[in-house]
Every structure is written in C-alpha cells, then in structure tokens.
Amino acid sequence: MPLLGRTANGLFWMQRYIERAENMARLLDAGLRLSLTNLSSEPDEWQSVLVSAGVETGYLTKYAEFDPTHIVDYMLRDLDNPSSVLSSIGVARTNGRMVRTALTRETWEAINESWIVLKRQLSRPVDDLPAVLAMVKAQTALIRGSFYGTMLRNSIFDFCNLGTFVERADNTARILDVKYWVLLPEHSSVGSSLDNYQWGSILRSVSALRSYAWEYDADFRAVDIVDFLLLNRRMPRSLAYSYRCINDSLEFLSRAYGAEHEAHETARSIAARLEAGTVKDIIDNGLHEFLEEIIVANNRLSNEIARAYSFYS
C-alpha cells in the first residue's frame, strides 16, 4: 500500500540522519588516523575532513583557523552545524517520532535510547575522541540492528533503506576524498610506506580492515583499496553495494506504486557505471573527479526520489 508522502519523507530522512551521525564519526576517525601520519605541521588532514563533509563554509563563519579542537567540536556537538552528530541524531529522532506508528517498538526505542546517550555524552567538550567516536558507531549500530532485525520488508522498509544507502554512498565517496586531499600537496609520498599506512587508516575508519584482507591480502595497496571501497559488490560500505541496495528498494517501490520515475533511471545509470568501470580507468581519469561526479549524481538521485514520491506535498 502506498505511503503518504509525508510519512515516506520522514522515514527516508530519519535513516539518512542516523547514517549521517555515524558517517560524521567515521570522517573524524579518518582525519584523526591520517593526522597521526602527517609529517608536516600543517593541519591539512583536518581541513580535508571539513571539506569532504561539506561543512567548511559553515565552520569558517565561526572560526578563523583550522584548529583540530574546534573542528572536532563543530562536527560532533555544534548545533549550528546541521550535519554534526548531535544535530543529526536529534533530527533523526524527531523524524522517527513523527513516523513512530510505522516503526517497530524495538526500532523506535533504539533510536530514542541512542539520542539520550549521545545527547548526554556530547553535552560537554570531548576529552577522549576515539572513545566518543566508538560510542557514536556503537549507538548507530544498535539502531541498525534493531531495524534490520524487526522491520517488515515493505514500502516502509524500502524508504528507510533508500535513506541509508543514499547517505552511505555519499559518505564513502567523501571518506576517499579525504585521502585524496591529504596527498595533494605531496605527490612524492604516493606509493611509499607512509602512503600505504594512510590507505590502511582509511580501511580502519570504515571498519573494513579484516574484510579487505579476506578479499585481497594483508598489503595495503591503493589500487586494491579503491577497488574495494568503490567497486566491490560484497563490501557493505562500497559504492557498488550501496547502489545494488538502492536499486533493489526502488524496484520494490515501482511494483508497489505501479510506476517508475526519473530516479529509477538515474540509480540504474550510476550502478551500470560502477559495474562497467575498472579501478584502473577511475584512477587514470582522476579519482577526485570521479568522486565529485558520484557525489553530485547521488545528490540528484535524492532530489528525484523526493519528487517521485511527493515528499513535500
């Protein structure tokens, strides 16, 4: 049965903001790990986190310098930043409360509990960043486990799933862009042991270190890591996996609503590009350019989904 556009909108954005809260933590984790390998005194890796998260402009309206302490505070607990962890989990809860009757009791309670825990934790400045980032990831994993373990696979599930994987695809592209940004000033480090360690840090930030070793081997090779995070269809945070899930949910919705829309073609087009592409082609033609194109196309898809299912009517 088709959902009201308002309900579909609440479900979609509830999941996007839950995923965004976790993704902000993962971007900060990537920045923290890369900062530990930076041999210069310039805070490039911290600026790259702001740029990749798309919040640099907002940050610069409050702060004049790229100070790590301010950046961490801005991305974790600043309510002036609509993408901060605290803002995101708050908006997710608001949307969840609005569509509460569409959720299982377990899913709603997990969302509410995570909001209470993170609001309390982030009510004060962070003094142990790794521990706080781990807590954010644990709380969002609690929500995800409750959701996937208890929700019926119907249109409600599909709109939630679209929110999760549209946001996740965006974030994976942005985390890879953090790495690209850090290497821009010093191309001589490409292929070095330092470079390989930094790529390993990216894997750790997306909880993919062991699964990478299962698919490839223990060596951190940039070309394999890019392939893993972009094109591997079994890696749950890869672009290819995300778009497989997006297309599955859109296909179920087309059956439930009896119609296809522009969003369906856009999603299939992005998935086909990922299916046909090779990591060598992507790197040869410019990894940064490829990631930028994916981010723009992914944002367009989000807007097309909103129009197709009357989110704002």
N, C-alpha and C positions, 0 to 999 in steps of 0.2 A: 504493500500500500504506500503511495507517495506521501512524503512528509511535507508539512508546511515549510515554506522557505525559511522562516524564522528559526524553526527547530533545526533544519539542516545546517543553517549558518552557525547556530550555537554549538552543534556537535563538531563541525569542521574546525572552528576556531578554538574550541576547548582543547582539542587534540594538538592543534598547531602550537598553542602556547605551552602545553605540557612538554611537547618535544623541544620547543624553543628554550624553556628553562634548562633542560638537560644540555642542549646544544651550546648555550652560553657558558655553562660549566666546562664543556669539552673544549671550546675555543680558548678559554682561560688556561685550561690544562695544557693545551698545545703551546700557548705562549710561555707558560711557566717552564715547560720542559726545554723549549728552544732557547729561552733566556739563559739556562744553565750551560749551554754550549756556545754562547756568543762570546767571542774573544775580544770584541771591541767594547768601548764604554758607551756606545750609542744604544738607546732603547728601541731599536728598530723592531724587534720582535713584539714589543708591547704595542707600539703604534699599529703594527700589522694586524693585531687582534681587533683593534677598534675599526680599522678599515674593512677587514673581512666580515665583521659583524654588521657593518653598515651603520655604525653609530658614531663615527669620528666627528661629524659636524656637530651633533648634539653635545658631545664631550667638550669640544673646543668652545662652546658657548659658556661653559662653566670653569674650564681650566686652561691655563696658558701653556702648560708644558705636559709632555707625555710621561708623567710620573707613575711608576708601577702601582703605588699605593692608591692613587686616585683612580687609575684605570680599573683596578680590581673592585674598588668601592662602586664605581659607576656601573660596572657590568653585573655586579652581584646584587646590590641593595639600594641603588638610587631610584626612587620612584619617578624622578624626572626623565629617566630613560625607560621608555615603554617596552624595551626588549630586555631589561635587566631580569635576573632570576626572580627577584621579589615581585616585580611588576607582572611578569609572565605567569607565575603561579597564582597570583591574585586574579588576573583576568581569566585564567583557566577555571578557577573555582567559581567566579561569577557566571561564566557561561555554563558550567556544569550545574549550578543551582537553577539556572533558567530552564535547562532541559532535564531536570532531575528525574522526571517520570519516564524518560526514555533510557535511563541508565539502570543497571542492576544496583542493588543496595551495596554490594561489595565494591563496585567501581566508584560510586559516589563517596563512600566512607574513606576509600584510599585517597581520593582527591582532597577531601576535607582534612584528613589527617596530615597529608603532606603539606598543605597550606599552613596548618597550625605549627608544625615542626619547623618549617623553613622560615616562617614569619618570626618565630621566637629566636631562631639561630641568627637571622640576619637583622635583628633589631639593634645590633651593636657592630662596631668595626671588626673586621675579620683579623684574627691574630694567628690562625693556623690554616692557611689557604688549602693545602692538599686535603686536610680533613673535611673542610667545608665543601669542597668540590666533590669529594667522595659521598658526602651526605646528600647533596643535591641529586647525584646519579642514583643513589640507593632509593631515595623517595620517589623519583620518577619511574624507576624500575618497579616499585611496589604498585604504582598506578597501572603501569603497562601489564603486569602480571595479573592483576585483578580484572582488567578489561578483557584481555585475551582469554582468560580462563572462565569467564562467566557470561559474556555477551553473546546473544543470538546473532548468527551471521545473516543479518537482514540489511535493509537500507540504512538503518541507524548505524550499524557496524561499518558499512561502506563509506558513509560520510566521515566518520571518525578516522577510518583507515586512510582516506584521501588526505585529511589534515595531517596525519602523522608523516606520511611518506612525501608529500609535497614539501613539508618543512625539513625533513631529513635529507632529501636530495639537495636542497638549498644549502644546508649546513655542511654536508660532505664536500661540496664544491668550495665552500668558504674555508674549511679547515685546510684543504690542499692549497688554497691561495695564500694562507698564512706562510706556508713553507716557501712558496714561490717568492713572496715579498721579502722574506729574510735573506734569500740568496741573491736578490737583485744587485745589491751593492758590491758583491764579491764573487764573481763567477769563477774565480780560481779555486774556490772550495768545492765546486761540483765534482763528484766522484771521489772525494777524499774520505778518509775515515770519519772526519767531523761531519761531512755531508751525510754519510750513511747513518751515523748516530742520530742526526736530526730527523731523518726519514723514519728511523725506528721510534723516535719520540712521537711522531705523528700517529703511528700504529698504536702506540700505548694510549694516546689520547682518545682513540675511538674504540678501545678495548678489543683490538684485533691482532695483538701480538702473537698469541698462540695459534689462532686460526690461519694467520699468514704463514706460519711455519709449517702447518699441515698442508697447505696448498702449494707452497714453493719450497724454500729451505730456510735454514737459520740465518743466511746472509741477508742484510738489508740492502737491496738494490733498488735504486729509484724507479727504474722502469717496471719492475715487478710490483712495487708498492702502488704506483699509479694505476697499473693494470688491475690490481686487487680492489682498490677503492673506487674505480670508475666502471670497470667492465665485468668484474666477476659476479655472476648471477646468483651465487650462493652466499655471498658475503652480505649480511643483513643491513649494513650501512653503506653499501655501494650504490652508485647511481643506477646501475643496471638492475639491481634487486629492487630498489625503490620504484623504478618505473614499471617493473613487472607487477608489483603490488598495486600501483596506481591504475594500470590498465585493467587488471582483474576487477577492481572495485568499480571502475567506470563501465565495464562490460555488464556487471551485475545490475548497475543502476539503469543502463539502457534497456535491459529486459524488464525491470520493474516499472519504469516510466514509459516504455514503449517508444522511445525516440533516442536518437544520437544527436550530439551537438558539436560545435566547433572544438570544444575541449577534448572530445574523443579523438579527433584527428590530430590535434596538437600532441597529445600524450603518445599516440602511436608513432608519430613522426620522430619524437625525441627518443623513444625506445628503439626504433629502427636505426637511428643514427648510432646509438650505443651498441646495438647488435652488430652493425656492419663495420664499425670502426675498429682500428687496432691501436694499441698503445704507442707504437712507433709513429703512426700517422699523427696522432694527437700531439706528441712531443715535438715532432718535426715541424708541425704547423703552428706550434705555440701553445703550451699548456695553459698559460694565463688567459689567452684569448678564448680557448675552448671553454674554460671555466666561466668566464664572463658571459659567454653566449648561453651556457646552460642556466646560469642564474637568471638571466633576462627571460629566457623561454619558460623557465619554471614559474616565474612571477606572472607571466602572461597566462599560463595554464591556470593558476589560482584565480585570476580575474575571470577567465572564461567559465570555470566551474561555478563561480558565484552568479554570473549572468544566466547560465543554463538552468540553474535550479532556484532562481529567484530568491537569493539570499536576503536581499534588501527590500523585498516588496511587503 
